[in-house]
Amino acid sequence: MDINMEKIKDNIDKAAEFTVKKTEEVVSYAKLNLKKTELKRKISASYKEIGEAIYLNSKDGEDISEKIEFLIKKIDDFNIEIAECNEALDNLKED
């Protein structure tokens, strides 16, 4: 029985490369999904702030237009980041 050590070594190298690549993909997925979750949390917090501002406005007549514009801009920016995460996840799926 002839054992080809070079072939065995090549197969081990290929398996190691594959494992490293898949591990990197899993880590990338996890990081992107974690980022999306954090962004969604920030969006929810911004919506809550808008609601509180509206309440204070109706109660005290406080001018909240600038605050609401600022919060809307933040929410839009967070949604852009979520879209970028989704695009990156789609790109990972294609590879």
C-alpha positions as CSV (number, residue, x, y, z in Angstrom):
1,M,0.0,0.0,0.0
2,D,1.5,3.2,-1.2
3,I,0.8,6.3,1.0
4,N,1.1,9.6,-0.9
5,M,2.0,12.0,1.9
6,E,2.1,15.0,-0.5
7,K,-1.5,14.3,-1.5
8,I,-2.6,14.0,2.2
9,K,-0.8,17.2,3.0
10,D,-2.5,19.0,0.1
11,N,-5.9,17.8,1.2
12,I,-5.2,18.9,4.8
13,D,-4.1,22.3,3.6
14,K,-7.3,22.7,1.4
15,A,-9.5,21.6,4.4
16,A,-7.8,24.2,6.6
17,E,-8.2,27.0,4.0
18,F,-11.9,26.1,3.6
19,T,-12.4,26.0,7.4
20,V,-10.8,29.4,7.8
21,K,-12.8,30.9,5.0
22,K,-16.1,29.6,6.4
23,T,-15.2,30.7,9.9
24,E,-14.6,34.2,8.6
25,E,-17.9,34.2,6.8
26,V,-19.8,33.1,9.9
27,V,-18.0,35.9,11.9
28,S,-18.9,38.5,9.3
29,Y,-22.6,37.4,9.3
30,A,-22.7,37.6,13.1
31,K,-21.1,41.1,13.1
32,L,-23.4,42.4,10.5
33,N,-26.5,41.0,12.1
34,L,-25.4,42.4,15.5
35,K,-24.9,45.8,13.9
36,K,-28.4,45.6,12.4
37,T,-29.9,44.8,15.7
38,E,-28.1,47.7,17.4
39,L,-29.2,50.1,14.6
40,K,-32.8,48.9,15.0
41,R,-32.6,49.5,18.8
42,K,-31.3,53.0,18.1
43,I,-34.2,53.6,15.7
44,S,-36.7,52.5,18.3
45,A,-35.1,54.8,20.9
46,S,-35.3,57.7,18.4
47,Y,-39.0,57.0,17.8
48,K,-39.5,57.0,21.6
49,E,-37.8,60.4,21.8
50,I,-40.1,61.8,19.0
51,G,-43.1,60.6,21.0
52,E,-41.8,62.2,24.2
53,A,-41.1,65.4,22.4
54,I,-44.6,65.5,20.9
55,Y,-46.1,64.8,24.4
56,L,-44.1,67.7,25.9
57,N,-45.1,69.9,23.0
58,S,-48.8,69.2,23.5
59,K,-48.4,69.7,27.3
60,D,-46.1,72.7,27.5
61,G,-46.3,74.1,24.0
62,E,-42.5,73.6,23.7
63,D,-41.1,74.1,20.1
64,I,-39.9,70.7,19.0
65,S,-39.5,71.1,15.3
66,E,-35.7,71.2,15.3
67,K,-35.5,68.2,17.6
68,I,-37.9,66.2,15.5
69,E,-36.0,67.1,12.3
70,F,-32.8,66.0,14.0
71,L,-34.3,62.7,15.1
72,I,-35.8,62.0,11.7
73,K,-32.4,62.6,10.1
74,K,-30.9,60.1,12.6
75,I,-33.5,57.5,11.8
76,D,-32.9,58.0,8.1
77,D,-29.1,57.5,8.6
78,F,-29.7,54.4,10.7
79,N,-31.9,53.0,7.9
80,I,-29.2,53.7,5.4
81,E,-26.7,51.8,7.5
82,I,-29.1,48.9,7.8
83,A,-29.5,48.8,4.0
84,E,-25.7,48.7,3.7
85,C,-25.6,45.8,6.2
86,N,-28.2,44.0,4.1
87,E,-26.2,44.6,1.0
88,A,-23.1,43.2,2.6
89,L,-25.0,40.2,3.8
90,D,-26.3,39.6,0.3
91,N,-22.7,39.8,-1.0
92,L,-21.6,37.2,1.5
93,K,-24.3,34.9,0.4
94,E,-23.2,35.2,-3.2
95,D,-19.7,34.2,-2.5
